[in-house]
């Protein structure tokens, strides 16, 4: 028996990995985070499978269900949104399984910031503009941020920021980042990225609070911040530069393409 922690992706049912979907299709027990995982994904479970939404459950209840499945020798598809490595509360579950000597594996998924970037047709790393993406959140009710990870510190990098779980903390986000990015820095509010009712609001640090209030967004939104979201003036990378050589291509050498005369 094995527990599979499966990343379901950001929302669109067809953005789950092939590996993740195949595991859901064969596991006799499926436990999923119903507030964020589309029902279409867990509908792929076997017809006679046990399928339970864990959104209203606490940790002990979830582990209890896994222990029962372990006792019965049944594989478990433990389905989380996005990628299990990011804000998935999976580590505490895996720690319990280690203590109980219950085997498990992790199946990665598409994170929300990648799904949002795809919908925006945006590259989050542009030559000489930003080459770093920081995935973070702000301290609110759930937990505080570790020392050194506050936006006032991270903002000094000038990197592209993907700020989770902070849509109700926009005043702080602006105050923390404006000294480094400027009030007119491009911002995208990605609401329910890749879901049928997805919404992408292009705004600025100065304007984002009013835009969010106008659209009455209070949860399930990602804040993307950085010059890459609005900068069309960047140089081409060296990756495909004819005058740049690397191990797979000689400098200045034109490769013959099928169909060339």
Steps between C-alpha positions, in 0.01 A plus 500: 500500500624848414368854554550721193512875563386630162518856374178565307624823342355851527141424400445389142429125515727427203803657667557205732796285402447170321661321795269668750187425298592135452549457874160654574346267243625190683510589872206355699515793745509866392533781753494846345504864607155584371520877537776519237497174300243477216250217537570402137844380610383267776213383279770292331522277809372141460122470513508313830774715657468678833517872413502752787539876514749588776428874502288480819733249671788561740837323481417220744187411300693489173774282646234276653352436156844423361571260785174319425597471132842372605341233719289389204794503259348770277704758309400860568496791254551805723417780260613858564472812285794642307829334589527315834830670581348849521259595782346155490522408871639168380813492717299457819308212345819333379653540845207310650532228235871467579413446865241237404737339246242542224670529157427797275613668180463853365378587150574860395243730345479831313527787753254789489759757393593288197135457405444875531810583294383266224158664490668841482742380231772643721858394563582582860874515436621744233864579409639787708153570650452213745659158523352395831150402612419513870199301617387636833209614716441755775444442867134503598275292725627154401867555584766769513792519260846379609749775572662625180213391273287813530421688178716790617796265470397302192407818313860617504575235237280659233402147398164390362279426800220245516321585824251244627235518771520878529208650309367651824837650584545738206569810707802328652611359164506849347673663797767229510576491128449855375844625616666238277262455207328838481130580517455442127658152499283255300285262704270220393232370732431143389164386637433125479767451235400249226151440648196569279435827687865612500570873500826686442516865602791703364573788732782658703616498859321831548176389335465136603298554819229699321485246215464208738229680693319583176492133401415388856785249519562370852671161453656252255715763332870526423688831484771520234734800527791607282620694195480187281121528507504821300842536343517439124849653474741218570783355297486157342659228706827342389338157482408539132751771410681406178819660632495304824647152512431219742551125516210431261564777248811656343524877484367649178428160344162479329330165534333361194128457559289245311346676202791743449622526142 
